[in-house]
């Protein structure tokens, strides 16, 4: 067991001075958007996508249908964060907190050997608002945090996250806008 893992288990929250926040879809893993995923689904299964939604469907994470590639530049940041005993690494995804979705996300992380200290899912409401609320909760839980760094791909969320982070007194908030092959929102 790693030294950092032991620290997390003993929950000495005073040692955590930085929190790194990683979005899942299009940031840590280059998953499919509905526009690109539905044709792949049809090609691989021979059937049209049978559901109205995408993000709430565990099928959109099916590793037998979709290649779930980690984003190398983000993985290197995650690995560096994991090597630092004073850094808490957190997956914060807009995917809903449903058992099958959580299991599929964790399976993708495990299959790509992506380790994070926490996995946080959207427990309801607007994704941007939910992420801000959960980041605020983390700051309350870890009162010695001076720096929070976030990686996310959603163009429309970046200004909102940056504004929130800049408004937190005493926090150095670093916002990283990620653009991946499948999640280039400006296409």
C-alpha positions in Angstrom: 0.0 0.0 0.0 1.3 3.4 -0.9 2.2 6.0 1.7 -0.4 8.4 0.2 -3.1 5.7 0.5 -2.2 5.2 4.2 -2.5 9.0 4.7 -5.9 9.0 3.1 -7.0 6.1 5.1 -5.9 7.7 8.3 -7.8 10.8 7.1 -5.3 13.3 8.3 -7.0 16.1 6.4 -4.6 18.7 7.7 -1.9 17.3 5.3 -3.9 18.1 2.2 -3.0 21.5 0.8 -4.0 21.0 -2.8 -7.0 19.4 -4.5 -6.9 18.4 -8.1 -10.3 18.0 -9.8 -10.7 15.9 -13.0 -13.8 15.7 -15.1 -14.4 12.3 -16.6 -16.0 12.5 -20.1 -13.7 14.4 -22.6 -11.1 15.3 -20.0 -9.6 12.3 -18.2 -11.1 9.8 -20.8 -12.0 10.7 -24.4 -15.4 9.1 -24.4 -18.0 9.5 -27.2 -20.4 12.4 -27.6 -23.9 11.4 -28.7 -23.3 12.6 -32.3 -20.2 10.4 -32.7 -21.3 7.6 -30.4 -24.6 6.7 -32.0 -23.1 5.9 -35.4 -20.5 3.7 -33.7 -23.2 2.0 -31.7 -25.1 1.2 -35.0 -21.9 0.0 -36.7 -21.0 -2.3 -33.8 -24.4 -3.6 -32.8 -26.3 -3.3 -36.1 -29.1 -1.4 -34.3 -30.0 2.3 -33.9 -29.3 3.8 -30.5 -32.5 2.7 -28.7 -32.6 5.5 -26.0 -33.6 9.1 -25.9 -30.7 10.2 -23.7 -27.0 9.5 -23.7 -25.2 10.7 -20.6 -27.6 8.8 -18.2 -27.2 5.5 -20.1 -24.7 3.0 -19.0 -24.6 1.7 -22.6 -22.8 5.0 -23.6 -19.8 3.6 -21.5 -19.9 0.1 -23.0 -16.2 -0.9 -23.4 -17.2 -3.7 -25.9 -18.7 -1.0 -28.2 -16.6 2.1 -27.6 -12.9 2.6 -27.2 -12.5 4.5 -23.9 -9.0 6.0 -24.3 -7.5 8.0 -21.5 -6.1 11.4 -22.4 -2.3 11.1 -22.0 -1.5 14.7 -21.1 -4.2 14.6 -18.4 -3.1 11.2 -17.1 0.5 12.6 -16.6 -1.0 15.4 -14.5 -3.0 12.9 -12.5 0.0 10.7 -11.9 2.0 13.7 -10.7 -0.8 14.6 -8.3 -1.0 11.1 -7.0 2.7 11.1 -6.3 2.3 14.1 -4.0 1.1 13.2 -0.5 -0.3 16.7 0.1 -2.5 16.5 -3.0 -6.0 15.0 -3.1 -7.0 13.8 -6.6 -10.7 13.8 -7.3 -12.9 12.6 -10.2 -15.8 15.0 -10.4 -18.2 14.0 -13.2 -21.5 15.2 -14.4 -22.5 11.6 -14.8 -25.4 10.8 -12.4 -24.9 8.9 -9.2 -26.5 5.6 -10.3 -25.0 2.3 -9.3 -24.6 1.0 -12.9 -23.1 4.3 -14.1 -20.7 4.5 -11.2 -19.6 0.9 -11.8 -19.1 1.5 -15.5 -17.0 4.6 -14.9 -14.9 2.8 -12.2 -14.4 -0.1 -14.6 -13.1 2.3 -17.3 -10.8 3.9 -14.7 -9.5 0.5 -13.5 -9.0 -0.9 -17.0 -6.8 2.2 -17.8 -5.1 2.0 -14.4 -6.4 5.5 -13.5 -6.3 6.0 -9.7 -8.0 8.8 -7.9 -8.5 9.4 -4.2 -12.2 10.2 -4.6 -14.9 9.6 -7.1 -17.7 12.1 -7.0 -20.8 11.9 -9.2 -23.7 14.3 -9.9 -26.3 13.7 -7.2 -28.9 15.9 -9.0 -29.4 19.1 -10.8 -27.4 21.2 -13.2 -23.9 19.7 -13.8 -22.1 23.0 -13.4 -23.9 23.9 -10.2 -23.4 20.4 -8.8 -19.7 20.5 -9.4 -19.4 23.9 -7.7 -21.3 22.7 -4.7 -19.1 19.6 -4.4 -15.9 21.6 -4.8 -17.2 23.8 -2.0 -17.9 20.8 0.2 -14.3 19.5 -0.4 -12.9 22.9 0.7 -14.9 22.6 4.0 -13.7 19.0 4.5 -10.1 19.9 3.8 -9.6 23.3 5.5 -5.9 23.6 4.8 -6.3 23.6 1.0 -4.6 26.6 -0.5 -4.7 25.5 -4.2 -7.4 23.9 -6.3 -6.7 22.9 -9.8 -9.4 21.8 -12.2 -9.5 20.1 -15.6 -12.7 20.2 -17.6 -13.7 20.2 -21.3 -17.2 21.9 -21.3 -16.8 25.4 -22.9 -19.9 26.7 -21.2 -18.8 25.6 -17.7 -15.2 27.1 -17.8 -16.2 30.7 -17.1 -18.6 29.6 -14.3 -15.9 27.5 -12.6 -13.3 30.2 -13.0 -15.6 32.8 -11.5 -16.4 30.6 -8.6 -12.8 29.7 -7.9 -11.7 33.3 -8.1 -14.4 34.3 -5.6 -13.1 31.9 -2.9 -11.0 34.0 -0.5 -7.5 32.6 0.1 -7.8 30.0 -2.7 -5.4 29.8 -5.7 -7.8 28.4 -8.3 -6.3 27.1 -11.6 -8.7 26.3 -14.4 -7.5 24.1 -17.3 -9.7 23.9 -20.4 -9.2 20.5 -22.0 -10.0 19.9 -25.7 -9.9 16.3 -26.9 -10.6 14.6 -30.2 -14.2 13.7 -29.4 -15.0 16.6 -27.0 -14.1 19.6 -29.1 -17.2 21.7 -28.3 -16.2 24.3 -30.8 -16.6 21.9 -33.8 
